Amino acid sequence: MREITPISDCNATITLPGSKSVTHRALVVSGLADGESVLVNALRSEDTLYTAHGLEKLDVGIFWEENRLHVSGNGGRLKTGEETIYVGNSGTSMRFLTALTALKIGTTLLDGNERMRTRPMADLLQSLSALGVNVNSQNGDGSPPVRIESHGLRGGMAQVRGEESSQFLSALLMVAPYALEDVCIEVTGNLSSKPYVNITREVMSAFGVEVRNEGDHSFFVRRGQRYRAREYVIEGDASNASYFFSAAAMTGGRIRVENFKPDSIQGDAGFLSLLEKMGCDVVRENHWAEVRGKKLHGIMIDMNAMPDLVPTLAVTAAFAEGKTVIRNIAHLRLKESDRLKALAEELSKMGVRVEEGKDWLAIEGGKAHGAEIETYDDHRLAMSFAVAGLVVPGIKIKSERCVDKSFPGFWETFQRLY
C-alpha cells in the first residue's frame, strides 16, 4: 500500500513514455511484415510484453535494446502446430492475438487470468468464424479461454457490433491483408472508442497497408497488401499524460508534459480541452503541452471516445465546484474492472457524492477526505486516485504495482512532481 503525500506547490516538467495503444498495434503489424522493424520509444509494460511474448510463440523475433524494440517479422508465415498463449488481464493482447493466430495453420489456445475470463469475446469469435476460422470459447460463454483451429484466413464479409469494444474491429483490420480474399467488415450499432480505430488505421498505413471505409459502419481491406518493415517512432502516451494534467488542475499548479503531441490521433489528447472547459489554462506546442490549474467547475460530457480517461476526469471532478455528469460510458463496465461501480464506491469513501447509472456517473464536487483506495487491480484507478492524494492527506493506494500494466515507471515519474 502506498500513501500519497500532499503537495503545497506543484511546478514540474515530466516526460512521457511511449503509447501503449500504438505499441500494441505496431507490434502486430511489424510482426507480420517481412524483415526487421525497429520501434523507437516502444512502451515496455506488462500488457505490451504479453503481446510481444505471444508474437515470439508464433516465431516472430523480439529484441529490446533500451528504448528501441527490434521486431523480426516473417511476412505472415506464422509457426504451425499447437500453441498455448497466456495474456494475463490484457484485453488488447487477447483480442489482437486471437485474430493474429487465425492466420496460422494449427491450433492455438489463448487464456488469461480470472478477470480476463469474464471479458467479452463473442463478437470477435463470430466475425472470425464468418471469415473461415474454426474458433470457440472453451466454456461456451463467449469469453476466454479461446481455442482457434485455423488453416489460414479465408476472408469475405463479416459483421461486428461496435458497442462493446473497438478492439474487435482493430484486430480484424490488422490481419485482413493476409486473408485469401478481400475482407469487408460491417459495424452494427454505434462504434465505441472510435479514435482507437483511427490509431489502428494510421499504424497500418505507416507500414504500407490501406483501409477503405464508408463512415464508421463499413471497412474494406484489399487482399494481397503487405506490411513493409521500417523504423517507426511511437509517440508519447496521451492516456498517461492525463494524470499529470489532472495534477496541475487539482492542485492549482503548473505541469508541462513533454513527448506529447496535442494534435495526436490518440483521442485521449482531447483531455486538454476538457480541462479548459473546467477552468484551466492550457498551452500547446508541437511536442509538449502545459496545464496551469485554476478554480475548477463541473461539466457535462460524453466520454464514449475517451473511456480510459473517465477515472481521471471523475477524480478531478471531485475537486471542482458543482456537478460533473459523464455520459455514454456503459462499455467501462467491461474493462479491467467495472470502472463505473468502482469509481462510485471509492469516491464515496472519500466523502464525495456520486450517482451511478447504467451508462453514466454524476459527481458532486466538494470537500473530499483521505481514504484507503481499493484499486481492483486496475491501473487506471490506481493512477487517478493517486492524484487526489496530492490535494488531501490520507489517500492510500492498495496494490500500487498494478500500474505496471500500462506505466511501469509511474511512481518514479509521479515523484518528480515534488
C-alpha positions as CSV (number, residue, x, y, z in Angstrom):
1,M,0.0,0.0,0.0
2,R,1.3,3.5,-0.9
3,E,0.3,6.6,1.0
4,I,0.4,9.8,-1.1
5,T,1.9,13.0,0.4
6,P,0.0,16.2,-0.4
7,I,2.0,18.9,-2.2
8,S,1.9,22.6,-1.5
9,D,3.4,23.9,-4.7
10,C,3.2,21.8,-7.8
11,N,5.5,23.1,-10.6
12,A,7.1,20.4,-12.7
13,T,8.1,19.1,-16.1
14,I,7.8,15.4,-16.9
15,T,8.4,13.3,-20.0
16,L,6.0,10.6,-21.2
17,P,6.8,7.0,-22.2
18,G,5.6,5.6,-25.5
19,S,1.9,5.0,-26.2
20,K,0.5,1.6,-25.1
21,S,-2.1,1.6,-27.8
22,V,0.3,2.4,-30.6
23,T,2.9,-0.1,-29.3
24,H,0.4,-2.9,-29.3
25,R,-0.6,-2.2,-32.9
26,A,3.0,-1.6,-34.1
27,L,4.0,-4.9,-32.6
28,V,1.3,-6.8,-34.5
29,V,1.8,-5.2,-37.9
30,S,5.7,-5.3,-37.7
31,G,5.4,-8.9,-36.7
32,L,3.5,-9.6,-40.0
33,A,6.0,-7.5,-42.1
34,D,8.8,-9.3,-43.9
35,G,12.1,-8.3,-42.2
36,E,13.3,-6.3,-39.2
37,S,11.4,-3.3,-38.0
38,V,12.7,-1.0,-35.2
39,L,10.0,0.5,-32.9
40,V,11.6,3.6,-31.3
41,N,10.2,4.6,-27.8
42,A,8.1,1.5,-27.6
43,L,6.3,1.0,-24.2
44,R,7.7,-1.9,-22.2
45,S,4.8,-2.6,-19.9
46,E,3.0,-5.7,-18.6
47,D,0.4,-5.5,-21.4
48,T,2.7,-4.9,-24.3
49,L,5.0,-7.7,-23.1
50,Y,2.1,-10.1,-23.3
51,T,1.6,-9.1,-26.9
52,A,5.4,-9.4,-27.5
53,H,5.6,-12.9,-25.9
54,G,2.6,-14.0,-27.9
55,L,4.4,-13.0,-31.1
56,E,7.5,-14.8,-30.0
57,K,5.5,-18.0,-29.6
58,L,4.5,-17.6,-33.3
59,D,8.1,-17.4,-34.4
60,V,8.4,-13.6,-34.6
61,G,11.8,-12.4,-33.3
62,I,11.7,-9.8,-30.5
63,F,14.7,-8.0,-29.1
64,W,14.7,-5.0,-26.7
65,E,17.5,-2.5,-26.8
66,E,16.9,0.3,-24.3
67,N,14.0,2.3,-25.9
68,R,14.3,0.5,-29.3
69,L,12.3,-2.6,-29.9
70,H,13.5,-4.8,-32.8
71,V,10.8,-7.0,-34.4
72,S,11.8,-9.6,-36.9
73,G,8.7,-10.3,-38.9
74,N,8.2,-13.3,-41.1
75,G,5.8,-12.0,-43.8
76,G,2.8,-13.6,-42.2
77,R,4.2,-17.1,-42.1
78,L,3.5,-17.9,-38.5
79,K,4.6,-21.0,-36.6
80,T,2.4,-24.0,-37.3
81,G,1.1,-26.7,-34.9
82,E,-0.3,-26.4,-31.4
83,E,0.5,-23.5,-29.1
84,T,-0.8,-22.1,-25.8
85,I,-0.5,-18.3,-25.1
86,Y,-1.3,-16.6,-21.8
87,V,-2.1,-12.9,-21.7
88,G,-2.9,-12.1,-18.0
89,N,-5.6,-9.4,-18.0
90,S,-4.5,-7.7,-21.2
91,G,-7.7,-7.5,-23.2
92,T,-5.8,-5.9,-26.1
93,S,-3.4,-8.8,-26.3
94,M,-6.2,-11.3,-26.1
95,R,-8.2,-9.7,-29.0
96,F,-5.2,-8.9,-31.2
97,L,-3.5,-12.3,-30.8
98,T,-6.8,-14.2,-31.3
99,A,-7.2,-12.6,-34.8
100,L,-3.4,-13.0,-35.5
101,T,-3.4,-16.7,-34.8
102,A,-6.3,-17.1,-37.3
103,L,-3.6,-16.6,-39.9
104,K,-1.6,-19.7,-38.9
105,I,-2.1,-23.4,-39.7
106,G,-2.7,-25.2,-36.5
107,T,-4.4,-24.9,-33.1
108,T,-3.9,-22.1,-30.5
109,L,-5.3,-21.8,-27.0
110,L,-5.4,-18.3,-25.6
111,D,-6.1,-17.8,-21.9
112,G,-5.8,-15.2,-19.2
113,N,-6.4,-14.5,-15.5
114,E,-9.7,-14.7,-13.7
115,R,-10.9,-11.2,-14.7
116,M,-9.9,-11.9,-18.4
117,R,-12.1,-15.0,-18.3
118,T,-15.1,-12.7,-17.8
119,R,-14.3,-10.2,-20.6
120,P,-16.4,-10.4,-23.8
121,M,-15.0,-12.0,-27.0
122,A,-18.1,-13.5,-28.6
123,D,-18.4,-10.8,-31.3
124,L,-14.8,-11.3,-32.4
125,L,-15.2,-15.1,-32.5
126,Q,-18.3,-14.8,-34.6
127,S,-16.6,-12.5,-37.0
128,L,-13.6,-14.8,-37.4
129,S,-15.9,-17.7,-37.9
130,A,-17.6,-15.8,-40.8
131,L,-14.1,-15.3,-42.3
132,G,-13.4,-19.1,-42.3
133,V,-11.8,-19.8,-39.0
134,N,-12.9,-22.6,-36.5
135,V,-12.9,-20.7,-33.2
136,N,-14.8,-21.1,-30.0
137,S,-15.0,-20.1,-26.3
138,Q,-13.9,-23.2,-24.3
139,N,-16.5,-22.6,-21.6
140,G,-19.3,-21.6,-24.1
141,D,-19.8,-18.2,-22.5
142,G,-18.2,-16.0,-25.2
143,S,-15.2,-15.3,-23.0
144,P,-11.7,-16.8,-22.8
145,P,-10.2,-19.3,-22.8
146,V,-10.4,-19.2,-26.6
147,R,-9.5,-22.1,-29.0
148,I,-8.6,-21.3,-32.6
149,E,-8.2,-24.0,-35.2
150,S,-7.2,-22.5,-38.4
151,H,-5.9,-23.3,-41.9
152,G,-5.5,-19.6,-42.6
153,L,-8.0,-16.7,-43.0
154,R,-10.3,-17.2,-45.9
155,G,-11.7,-13.6,-45.9
156,G,-15.0,-12.4,-47.2
157,M,-17.6,-10.5,-45.3
158,A,-18.2,-10.3,-41.5
159,Q,-20.2,-8.2,-39.1
160,V,-19.1,-6.9,-35.7
161,R,-21.1,-5.0,-33.1
162,G,-19.5,-1.7,-32.2
163,E,-20.8,-1.1,-28.7
164,E,-18.6,-3.4,-26.6
165,S,-15.1,-2.7,-27.9
166,S,-13.5,-1.1,-30.9
167,Q,-10.6,-3.7,-30.4
168,F,-12.7,-6.3,-32.2
169,L,-12.7,-4.2,-35.4
170,S,-9.0,-3.2,-35.0
171,A,-8.0,-6.9,-34.6
172,L,-9.8,-7.9,-37.8
173,L,-8.4,-4.9,-39.8
174,M,-4.8,-5.6,-38.9
175,V,-4.8,-9.3,-40.1
176,A,-7.2,-8.7,-43.1
177,P,-4.4,-8.1,-45.7
178,Y,-3.2,-11.6,-45.2
179,A,-6.6,-13.3,-46.0
180,L,-7.1,-15.2,-49.2
181,E,-9.9,-13.0,-50.3
182,D,-10.7,-9.3,-49.8
183,V,-12.2,-8.5,-46.4
184,C,-15.3,-6.3,-45.8
185,I,-16.4,-5.7,-42.2
186,E,-19.7,-4.1,-41.4
187,V,-20.1,-2.5,-38.0
188,T,-23.6,-2.7,-36.5
189,G,-24.7,-0.2,-33.8
190,N,-22.6,2.7,-32.6
191,L,-18.8,2.3,-32.7
192,S,-17.4,2.9,-29.3
193,S,-13.9,4.4,-28.8
194,K,-13.6,5.5,-32.4
195,P,-10.2,7.2,-32.0
196,Y,-8.6,3.8,-31.4
197,V,-9.7,2.6,-34.8
198,N,-8.1,5.7,-36.3
199,I,-4.8,4.7,-34.4
200,T,-5.1,1.2,-36.0
201,R,-5.5,2.6,-39.5
202,E,-2.7,5.1,-39.1
203,V,-0.2,2.4,-37.9
204,M,-1.3,0.1,-40.8
205,S,-0.8,2.9,-43.3
206,A,2.6,3.7,-41.9
207,F,3.6,0.1,-42.6
208,G,2.1,0.2,-46.1
209,V,-1.5,-1.1,-45.9
210,E,-4.6,1.0,-46.6
211,V,-8.1,0.6,-45.3
212,R,-11.1,2.0,-47.2
213,N,-14.2,2.9,-45.3
214,E,-17.7,4.3,-45.5
215,G,-18.2,6.3,-42.3
216,D,-18.0,4.2,-39.2
217,H,-20.0,1.3,-40.5
218,S,-18.2,-0.3,-43.4
219,F,-14.5,-1.1,-43.7
220,F,-12.8,-2.8,-46.7
221,V,-9.2,-4.2,-46.9
222,R,-7.9,-5.5,-50.3
223,R,-6.2,-8.8,-50.2
224,G,-2.5,-9.1,-51.2
225,Q,-1.3,-5.9,-49.4
226,R,1.7,-6.5,-47.3
227,Y,3.3,-4.6,-44.4
228,R,6.8,-3.3,-45.0
229,A,9.4,-3.4,-42.3
230,R,10.7,0.0,-41.2
231,E,11.8,2.2,-38.3
232,Y,8.8,3.7,-36.6
233,V,8.7,6.2,-33.8
234,I,6.0,5.7,-31.2
235,E,4.6,9.0,-29.8
236,G,4.0,9.6,-26.1
237,D,1.0,8.1,-24.3
238,A,-1.8,10.6,-24.2
239,S,-3.7,8.4,-21.6
240,N,-0.8,8.5,-19.2
241,A,-0.4,12.3,-19.8
242,S,-3.9,12.8,-18.3
243,Y,-2.8,12.1,-14.7
244,F,-0.2,14.9,-14.7
245,F,-2.5,17.3,-16.4
246,S,-5.1,16.4,-13.8
247,A,-2.5,17.0,-11.1
248,A,-2.0,20.6,-12.3
249,A,-5.7,21.2,-12.4
250,M,-6.4,19.8,-8.9
251,T,-3.5,21.5,-7.2
252,G,-3.7,24.8,-9.0
253,G,-0.2,24.3,-10.1
254,R,1.7,24.2,-13.4
255,I,2.8,21.0,-15.1
256,R,4.4,20.6,-18.5
257,V,4.3,17.2,-20.2
258,E,7.0,16.6,-22.9
259,N,7.0,13.9,-25.6
260,F,3.3,14.7,-26.0
261,K,1.5,15.8,-29.3
262,P,-1.5,18.0,-28.6
263,D,-2.8,17.2,-32.1
264,S,-2.2,13.5,-31.7
265,I,-4.6,11.0,-33.3
266,Q,-4.9,9.5,-29.9
267,G,-8.3,10.5,-28.7
268,D,-7.1,11.0,-25.2
269,A,-5.2,14.1,-26.2
270,G,-8.7,15.7,-26.1
271,F,-8.5,15.7,-22.2
272,L,-6.8,19.1,-22.5
273,S,-10.0,20.6,-23.9
274,L,-12.0,19.1,-21.0
275,L,-9.7,20.8,-18.5
276,E,-10.1,24.1,-20.4
277,K,-13.9,23.7,-20.1
278,M,-13.4,23.1,-16.4
279,G,-11.4,26.4,-16.0
280,C,-7.7,25.6,-16.6
281,D,-5.3,27.4,-18.8
282,V,-3.6,25.2,-21.4
283,V,-0.6,25.9,-23.6
284,R,0.0,23.7,-26.6
285,E,3.2,23.3,-28.6
286,N,4.3,20.8,-31.2
287,H,5.8,18.2,-28.8
288,W,4.6,19.3,-25.4
289,A,1.6,20.8,-23.5
290,E,1.3,22.6,-20.2
291,V,-1.7,22.9,-17.9
292,R,-2.0,25.7,-15.3
293,G,-4.6,25.0,-12.7
294,K,-7.4,27.5,-11.9
295,K,-10.6,27.3,-9.9
296,L,-12.5,24.2,-11.4
297,H,-16.2,23.9,-12.1
298,G,-18.2,20.9,-13.2
299,I,-19.1,20.0,-16.8
300,M,-21.5,17.7,-18.7
301,I,-19.6,15.5,-21.2
302,D,-20.0,12.4,-23.4
303,M,-16.8,10.3,-22.8
304,N,-17.5,7.5,-25.2
305,A,-14.5,8.4,-27.3
306,M,-12.2,8.7,-24.3
307,P,-13.2,5.8,-22.0
308,D,-9.8,5.3,-20.4
309,L,-9.9,8.8,-19.1
310,V,-13.2,8.5,-17.2
311,P,-11.4,7.7,-14.0
312,T,-9.1,10.7,-14.4
313,L,-12.0,13.0,-15.1
314,A,-14.1,11.6,-12.3
315,V,-11.4,12.1,-9.6
316,T,-10.7,15.6,-11.0
317,A,-14.4,16.4,-10.8
318,A,-14.4,15.6,-7.1
319,F,-12.4,18.8,-6.6
320,A,-14.5,21.0,-8.9
321,E,-17.3,23.3,-7.9
322,G,-20.7,22.0,-8.9
323,K,-21.8,18.8,-10.6
324,T,-20.0,16.9,-13.4
325,V,-22.0,14.4,-15.4
326,I,-20.1,11.8,-17.5
327,R,-22.3,10.1,-20.1
328,N,-22.3,7.3,-22.7
329,I,-19.8,5.1,-20.9
330,A,-21.5,1.7,-20.4
331,H,-18.6,-0.1,-22.0
332,L,-16.4,0.8,-19.0
333,R,-18.1,-2.0,-17.1
334,L,-16.2,-4.4,-19.3
335,K,-12.7,-3.1,-18.6
336,E,-10.1,-4.4,-16.1
337,S,-12.7,-3.7,-13.5
338,D,-16.3,-2.5,-13.6
339,R,-15.0,1.1,-13.6
340,L,-18.3,2.8,-13.1
341,K,-19.1,0.8,-10.0
342,A,-15.5,1.1,-8.7
343,L,-15.4,4.8,-9.2
344,A,-18.7,5.3,-7.4
345,E,-17.6,3.2,-4.4
346,E,-14.1,4.7,-4.0
347,L,-15.1,8.3,-4.4
348,S,-17.9,7.7,-1.9
349,K,-15.2,6.5,0.6
350,M,-13.6,10.0,0.2
351,G,-16.9,11.7,1.1
352,V,-17.8,12.6,-2.4
353,R,-21.4,12.5,-3.5
354,V,-21.7,10.2,-6.5
355,E,-24.7,8.9,-8.5
356,E,-24.2,5.9,-10.7
357,G,-26.4,5.0,-13.7
358,K,-26.2,2.2,-16.3
359,D,-24.1,4.3,-18.6
360,W,-23.3,7.4,-16.6
361,L,-21.8,8.9,-13.5
362,A,-22.7,12.2,-11.7
363,I,-20.1,13.6,-9.3
364,E,-20.8,16.5,-6.9
365,G,-17.6,18.3,-6.2
366,G,-16.8,19.5,-2.7
367,K,-14.7,18.6,0.2
368,A,-13.0,15.2,-0.1
369,H,-11.0,13.5,2.6
370,G,-8.5,10.7,2.8
371,A,-9.3,7.0,2.4
372,E,-7.8,3.6,1.6
373,I,-8.5,3.2,-2.1
374,E,-9.2,-0.3,-3.4
375,T,-7.8,-0.5,-7.0
376,Y,-9.4,-3.8,-8.1
377,D,-6.1,-4.5,-9.7
378,D,-7.0,-1.7,-12.2
379,H,-4.1,0.5,-13.3
380,R,-6.3,3.4,-14.3
381,L,-7.9,3.6,-10.9
382,A,-4.6,3.5,-9.1
383,M,-3.1,6.3,-11.1
384,S,-6.2,8.5,-11.0
385,F,-6.7,8.3,-7.2
386,A,-3.0,8.9,-6.6
387,V,-3.5,12.4,-8.0
388,A,-6.2,13.0,-5.3
389,G,-3.5,12.4,-2.7
390,L,-1.7,15.5,-3.9
391,V,-4.6,17.6,-2.6
392,V,-6.0,15.8,0.5
393,P,-4.0,13.8,3.2
394,G,-4.6,10.2,3.9
395,I,-5.0,8.8,0.4
396,K,-3.6,5.3,0.4
397,I,-3.4,3.2,-2.8
398,K,-3.7,-0.5,-2.4
399,S,-2.0,-2.9,-4.9
400,E,0.0,0.0,-6.2
401,R,2.1,-2.1,-8.6
402,C,-1.0,-2.7,-10.8
403,V,0.3,0.4,-12.7
404,D,2.9,-1.9,-14.3
405,K,0.1,-2.9,-16.8
406,S,0.5,0.3,-18.7
407,F,3.0,2.6,-17.0
408,P,5.7,0.7,-15.0
409,G,7.6,4.0,-14.3
410,F,4.5,5.8,-13.0
411,W,5.5,6.1,-9.3
412,E,9.0,7.3,-10.2
413,T,7.6,9.9,-12.6
414,F,5.0,10.9,-10.0
415,Q,7.8,11.7,-7.5
416,R,9.1,14.3,-9.9
417,L,6.1,16.4,-9.1
418,Y,7.6,17.1,-5.7
